[in-house]
Amino acid sequence: MSRFISLMTIIGLWILLPQSQLLAKTYSDYEALKQFSQVLNLVEQNYVEPKTRQELLKGAIKGMLEQLDPHSSYIEADELKSMQEDFSGKFSGIGIQIGMKDKRIVIIAPIEDTPAYKAGLKAGDIILEIDGESTQGISLMDAVKKIRGPKGEPVTLTILHKDAEKPEKITIVRDTIPIHTVKTLELEPGYIYVRITDFKATTSKEILDSLKKYNNIKGMILDLRNNPGGLLDQAIKVSDIFLSKGLIVYTQGRHQDQKTEFFAHKDPTDVTAPLVVLVNAGSASASEIVAGALKDQKRALLLGEKTFGKGSVQTIIPLSDGSAIKLTIALYYTPSGVSIQADGIEPDLEIPYQELSPEEKMLREKDLSQHLKNPTHPEENSKKKVNGEAQKMLSKDNQLKIALEVVKKLPLLKKISFSE
């Protein structure tokens, strides 16, 4: 309906324009098309190697879209199929989300528990070559196509890590990339860790299903670090799990009437426990929608590092031959009306990530053998049941360790009042 209204508005403007302006616009459009046709004929007749008109037109479409922004692109039919598999089914690859920065192919984030993650690829790494071929000048979709492939076959990437002086060649064997996007773990009795790797069609349902096994949730840590984003509707549904009312996000297109708002709704499955959200430079797009909504609505405390800063919305428009275009159609804004495009979201507590070593753990009285028991807190004398995986994670991840301490203290902090 909005498109129809916009079209009518344009037609109305044309009717009101003087005849001279109409003729000038028509002539200008004609000249642009004439120039394009001239270049097309010149290339067809004089290029050193023969090229079909279809190849040239497809190249022109790719160039037109790619010069718009890093996220708009032309999608071949087989690439479209791969994208559909990515969001709704299994696919074969190494498990990374990539983007374009300064005309270079950059890793936004590796997907957890995939070959890329296990090979040590990190957010911010630059991919210089794929199987010995330079990535200079290739499109994002072409890079994806080269990296993906049949399960069991290797692909060699030349990677320049952050702060590294020399690139490194890393050979990774492709595998079936799992579609599961949610991982939960009880860090301490009542304190639940929820990790979202990316936002696919089943993410919100996975969260709700995973939380059914926990009773008496005292606090929760939502980990969006190195989460490259995904589906907009899932970002909204995930936010809605933690919010019972209020604006989640709104999108704004090029015209004033192209504004869409998304609100939270009260539901029996809403999570009301104290919440800390972990973010970093690999938290992008849909992750930033969730983080921005929970921060602006004062529902959660954000901890970690500044996010990636992708504040645009893309839509995939199918074409008649089975291909499609991915086009940026809007920017999104957090509930406070802020666009994070190329800026990112600042955490409430900025804590740089540092991998802890066992030597950094401070020794306390309770760690000494045969220490005296506390007579006023007998419940603390029994060892907390924490599984080995949780202990291992907390011992290595300073951000997670601090987040756990903070979420435990949030109810107390809310009771503290300040007078000026």
Rosetta blueprint (number, residue, H / E / L):
1 M L
2 S H
3 R H
4 F H
5 I H
6 S H
7 L H
8 M H
9 T H
10 I H
11 I H
12 G H
13 L H
14 W H
15 I H
16 L H
17 L L
18 P L
19 Q H
20 S H
21 Q H
22 L H
23 L H
24 A H
25 K H
26 T H
27 Y H
28 S H
29 D H
30 Y H
31 E H
32 A H
33 L H
34 K H
35 Q H
36 F H
37 S H
38 Q H
39 V H
40 L H
41 N H
42 L H
43 V H
44 E H
45 Q H
46 N H
47 Y L
48 V L
49 E L
50 P L
51 K L
52 T L
53 R H
54 Q H
55 E H
56 L H
57 L H
58 K H
59 G H
60 A H
61 I H
62 K H
63 G H
64 M H
65 L H
66 E H
67 Q L
68 L L
69 D L
70 P L
71 H L
72 S L
73 S E
74 Y E
75 I E
76 E L
77 A H
78 D H
79 E H
80 L H
81 K H
82 S H
83 M H
84 Q H
85 E H
86 D H
87 F H
88 S H
89 G L
90 K L
91 F E
92 S E
93 G E
94 I L
95 G L
96 I E
97 Q E
98 I E
99 G E
100 M E
101 K E
102 D L
103 K L
104 R E
105 I E
106 V E
107 I E
108 I E
109 A E
110 P E
111 I L
112 E L
113 D L
114 T L
115 P H
116 A H
117 Y H
118 K H
119 A L
120 G L
121 L L
122 K L
123 A L
124 G L
125 D L
126 I E
127 I E
128 L E
129 E E
130 I E
131 D L
132 G L
133 E E
134 S E
135 T L
136 Q L
137 G L
138 I L
139 S L
140 L H
141 M H
142 D H
143 A H
144 V H
145 K H
146 K H
147 I H
148 R L
149 G L
150 P L
151 K L
152 G L
153 E L
154 P E
155 V E
156 T E
157 L E
158 T E
159 I E
160 L E
161 H L
162 K L
163 D L
164 A L
165 E L
166 K L
167 P L
168 E E
169 K E
170 I E
171 T E
172 I E
173 V E
174 R L
175 D E
176 T E
177 I E
178 P L
179 I L
180 H L
181 T L
182 V E
183 K E
184 T E
185 L E
186 E E
187 L E
188 E E
189 P L
190 G L
191 Y E
192 I E
193 Y E
194 V E
195 R E
196 I E
197 T L
198 D L
199 F E
200 K L
201 A L
202 T L
203 T H
204 S H
205 K H
206 E H
207 I H
208 L H
209 D H
210 S H
211 L H
212 K L
213 K L
214 Y L
215 N L
216 N L
217 I L
218 K L
219 G E
220 M E
221 I E
222 L E
223 D E
224 L L
225 R L
226 N L
227 N L
228 P L
229 G L
230 G E
231 L L
232 L H
233 D H
234 Q H
235 A H
236 I H
237 K H
238 V H
239 S H
240 D H
241 I H
242 F H
243 L L
244 S L
245 K L
246 G L
247 L E
248 I E
249 V E
250 Y E
251 T E
252 Q E
253 G L
254 R L
255 H L
256 Q L
257 D L
258 Q L
259 K E
260 T E
261 E E
262 F E
263 F E
264 A L
265 H L
266 K L
267 D L
268 P L
269 T L
270 D L
271 V L
272 T L
273 A L
274 P L
275 L E
276 V E
277 V E
278 L E
279 V E
280 N L
281 A L
282 G L
283 S L
284 A L
285 S L
286 A H
287 S H
288 E H
289 I H
290 V H
291 A H
292 G H
293 A H
294 L H
295 K H
296 D H
297 Q L
298 K L
299 R L
300 A L
301 L E
302 L E
303 L E
304 G E
305 E L
306 K L
307 T L
308 F L
309 G L
310 K L
311 G L
312 S E
313 V E
314 Q E
315 T E
316 I E
317 I E
318 P E
319 L L
320 S L
321 D L
322 G L
323 S L
324 A E
325 I E
326 K E
327 L E
328 T E
329 I E
330 A E
331 L E
332 Y E
333 Y E
334 T L
335 P L
336 S L
337 G L
338 V L
339 S E
340 I L
341 Q L
342 A L
343 D L
344 G L
345 I L
346 E L
347 P L
348 D L
349 L E
350 E E
351 I L
352 P L
353 Y L
354 Q L
355 E E
356 L L
357 S L
358 P H
359 E H
360 E H
361 K L
362 M L
363 L L
364 R L
365 E H
366 K H
367 D H
368 L L
369 S L
370 Q L
371 H L
372 L L
373 K L
374 N L
375 P L
376 T L
377 H L
378 P H
379 E H
380 E H
381 N H
382 S L
383 K L
384 K L
385 K L
386 V L
387 N L
388 G H
389 E H
390 A H
391 Q H
392 K H
393 M H
394 L H
395 S H
396 K H
397 D E
398 N H
399 Q H
400 L H
401 K H
402 I H
403 A H
404 L H
405 E H
406 V H
407 V H
408 K H
409 K H
410 L H
411 P H
412 L H
413 L H
414 K H
415 K H
416 I L
417 S L
418 F L
419 S L
420 E L
